[in-house]
Amino acid sequence: MTQTTFANLGLAEALLRALAAKEFTVPTPIQAQAIPPLLQGRDLLGIAQTGTGKTAAFSLPLMQHLSADNIRAGAFGTRALILAPTRELALQIDEAIRTFGANSKLRTVVIIGGASRFKQVEAMRRGADIVVGTPGRVCDLMQTRELNLSNVKQFVLDEADRMLDLGFIKDIRRIVALLPAQRQSALFSATMPSEVASLANGLLRDPTRVEIERLEETTPKIDQTVYHLPISAKLPLLGKLLEDPAFSRVIVFTRTKRGANKVSETLEIAGHRVNALHGNKSQPQREKALDQFRSGRARVLVATDIAARGIDVTGISHVINFDVPVEPESYVHRIGRTARAGAAGHAITFCDGSERGTLRAIERLIGGNIPVAENSGPPQPQTAPIDPRQQRHNGPKQGGPKPAGQAPRRPFVQRRPSGGMRSAA
């Protein structure tokens, strides 16, 4: 059977050269199935989990259509709009478009919250071929008439299920209401709950449906483990695991922003190179945290589910679910940050008594039980308390007799050494 290549899909020569320069020759399944109907001008409903190559699947045909039209948008106008649920994903899409469009003159503007509104308005003053944005800031500029959508010919809604999770449905409906009726639209989602199906029915016209089988392609290479332990033992166990150099690049997921800060601060006190990523961070802080994580200057990224999708960082050795996610689907997206590009990966989940029901729901979703760690349970009693204030006021007194011949263990929490790492960005 002949292997499908990008050259077989009908892409223009300029795009093929840009792909070849990055050594992209063989499309992923979602790319192979989505690109031809999009090139034909069909609306498309794409169902595939994150990390499968959806960005190229929609951006390559979009760019080819725009280049063929060879028309410029007027001031504050755009010919294409791509909506993403998070700032990080919007920036990643923009970076991919700039890579694929290395041989074109298409102009892209990113419109996201947390960044300078003034600079975005000034960029739109010249008009844009493609706007990549998050719903809130796009609505903001629409309302002040600093973003005109009347000439949009291409519309993409990426990570639709995540959009709904984050409460963007009203903003999306406001945006869609101002789009021209004559346009090509594509909606991509990792899952298809009834709310997303309803949104797709109102957005797409006679769409081609492309669905990529999920889980089977990614989970076999992910070694999944669960530790059953009390809440108080989670931080000590995390510190113990991170003493292993095999944990070379790690994402730790927490349920709340406050939890992310607490874990990050505790790890930093213990001497780990760590950053936190969540919705309360400014855009410069978030970009700095990701840059340090990608470059290896930070070994650990502590994040809420805002980072579970759309952040493609290679070489992540471990994903640790410090808290079991409330939504079983989020588990799949979290662990999908490891085992990228054919590499193996490890996913470790900490489950306290209150989270066992959610864990069972996750196991039903993935169709099997997550193996329990051999040493599942709280760390040894001599492990020091985590918070220095707890150690002073609530924790057991340190010292006392130790078994003969046993060396004292290094407490997880230590005083910050002189010249230690700066606070998390």
C-alpha positions, -999 to 999 in steps of 0.1 A, spaced: 0 0 0 14 34 -10 21 57 19 3 90 20 26 121 19 18 158 21 26 159 -16 -3 135 -23 -29 158 -5 -30 186 -31 -11 212 -12 6 241 -30 43 240 -37 51 268 -13 36 249 16 53 217 6 87 235 6 80 249 41 70 214 53 101 198 38 123 224 54 110 212 88 113 175 76 75 170 77 67 146 49 42 121 62 9 135 75 -8 123 107 -42 105 103 -62 137 111 -41 156 86 -44 130 59 -82 128 63 -90 165 70 -68 184 45 -84 171 12 -120 180 20 -109 214 35 -90 221 2 -122 213 -16 -140 240 4 -161 217 25 -170 224 61 -154 199 85 -161 184 119 -128 169 132 -128 147 163 -93 139 175 -75 143 208 -48 168 214 -13 161 201 -26 145 169 -17 173 145 -49 192 142 -32 226 138 -16 216 105 -48 199 95 -68 232 95 -41 258 90 -25 244 58 -57 244 37 -67 278 52 -34 293 41 -37 278 7 -71 293 1 -60 327 14 -29 327 -8 -49 318 -39 -74 346 -33 -45 372 -31 -67 398 -15 -58 421 14 -81 428 43 -88 465 50 -80 483 82 -91 464 113 -104 436 90 -93 400 86 -100 372 61 -97 343 85 -104 338 122 -91 310 143 -105 307 179 -86 288 206 -96 283 243 -63 295 258 -36 320 252 -9 293 250 -27 274 223 -34 306 203 4 314 204 12 279 194 -11 281 164 4 314 154 39 299 156 28 270 134 12 292 108 44 314 106 64 282 101 41 268 74 38 302 58 76 309 55 72 312 17 41 333 18 32 369 26 3 361 48 0 384 79 -11 370 112 -22 389 143 -27 373 177 -55 387 198 -55 373 234 -61 385 269 -32 392 292 -12 409 265 -11 445 254 -45 455 240 -29 487 225 -4 467 205 -31 444 192 -52 473 181 -23 489 163 -15 456 146 -51 454 134 -50 489 121 -31 475 91 -56 446 87 -47 409 89 -50 379 67 -54 357 98 -65 365 133 -58 339 160 -74 347 192 -92 338 224 -130 345 226 -129 371 253 -104 395 237 -119 389 202 -153 400 216 -137 430 233 -122 443 200 -154 435 181 -174 456 204 -151 486 200 -151 481 162 -113 475 163 -119 441 148 -141 437 117 -153 402 109 -175 411 79 -149 398 53 -140 365 71 -140 336 45 -123 310 68 -134 302 103 -119 276 127 -130 267 162 -103 247 179 -108 226 210 -145 232 211 -151 210 241 -125 229 261 -142 262 250 -174 250 266 -156 238 297 -142 273 302 -176 290 297 -169 306 264 -202 296 247 -218 330 249 -187 347 234 -186 322 206 -222 327 197 -216 365 196 -187 360 173 -204 336 150 -234 359 147 -212 386 131 -195 362 106 -206 362 70 -230 334 60 -208 326 30 -177 312 46 -159 279 52 -159 266 88 -142 239 107 -147 227 142 -123 205 160 -129 188 194 -113 160 214 -147 148 225 -183 151 212 -207 158 242 -242 169 233 -233 206 238 -205 204 212 -227 185 188 -254 212 191 -227 239 185 -215 221 154 -250 217 140 -255 255 142 -220 263 129 -213 239 100 -231 233 67 -232 197 55 -198 190 70 -173 162 63 -169 143 96 -134 130 104 -130 111 136 -96 96 147 -97 67 171 -86 79 205 -66 65 233 -53 35 216 -26 54 197 -13 71 228 -19 51 259 1 20 251 33 40 254 23 57 286 32 37 318 3 46 341 4 42 379 -17 53 408 -7 58 445 -35 55 471 -25 78 500 -39 104 523 -39 141 513 -11 149 538 12 124 521 10 138 486 36 165 489 62 142 507 57 116 480 61 142 452 94 153 467 106 118 471 98 110 434 116 141 422 148 130 438 150 104 410 169 119 380 148 99 356 121 125 363 139 148 338 110 170 327 78 169 347 44 184 346 25 183 379 -13 189 376 -33 204 404 -70 211 406 -68 247 417 -46 278 412 -40 280 449 -29 244 450 -5 250 421 11 279 439 15 258 471 31 229 454 54 252 433 65 271 464 72 240 484 92 224 456 112 256 451 120 257 488 133 222 485 157 233 457 139 222 426 138 243 394 101 249 391 75 273 377 38 275 380 13 280 352 -24 290 358 -50 315 350 -39 341 376 -5 345 359 -1 374 335 7 366 298 44 375 302 46 353 333 30 324 314 52 328 284 83 329 306 72 298 325 67 279 293 100 291 278 119 280 309 102 247 309 109 241 272 145 251 275 152 230 306 159 259 329 129 247 349 126 210 354 91 210 368 60 228 356 31 229 381 -1 237 363 -39 236 364 -58 221 335 -53 253 315 -21 235 304 -37 201 297 -43 210 261 -25 228 234 9 229 250 32 208 229 65 204 248 88 176 237 107 154 261 82 154 290 93 123 309 65 123 335 30 137 342 20 137 378 -17 141 387 -12 156 422 -50 158 423 -73 135 404 -91 156 378 -128 161 384 -137 153 348 -125 119 335 -118 134 301 -92 157 316 -72 127 327 -67 117 291 -56 152 281 -33 156 310 -14 123 304 -13 131 267 14 157 275 39 128 278 48 101 252 48 126 224 63 120 189 67 83 195 85 86 228 75 66 259 62 84 289 50 79 325 18 91 342 15 90 380 -17 98 399 -20 105 435 -55 94 448 -67 102 483 -99 87 498 -122 114 486 -110 109 450 -116 72 445 -150 77 429 -135 99 403 -107 75 397 -132 47 390 -149 70 365 -115 75 348 -109 38 347 -143 32 331 -135 58 305 -101 43 295 -115 7 297 -92 -7 324 -78 -4 358 -47 18 364 -20 -3 380 -15 5 417 21 13 426 39 -14 446 48 10 474 14 27 473 7 44 506 21 73 526 59 77 528 79 65 557 70 82 591 104 99 593 97 121 563 96 157 574 65 178 573 61 198 541 53 233 553 79 249 575 51 266 595 35 232 600 68 219 612 70 247 638 34 245 650 18 213 641 44 188 630 61 161 650 93 171 667 124 162 648 153 144 662 150 116 688 166 81 685 170 65 651 174 28 644 210 17 646 229 20 614 203 41 596 214 74 582 191 104 587 169 111 557 171 145 540 140 164 548 120 174 518 116 210 529 149 228 534 159 264 539 166 281 506 203 281 499 220 314 492 216 325 456 187 300 451 162 300 423 140 330 419 103 329 426 81 311 400 71 333 371 
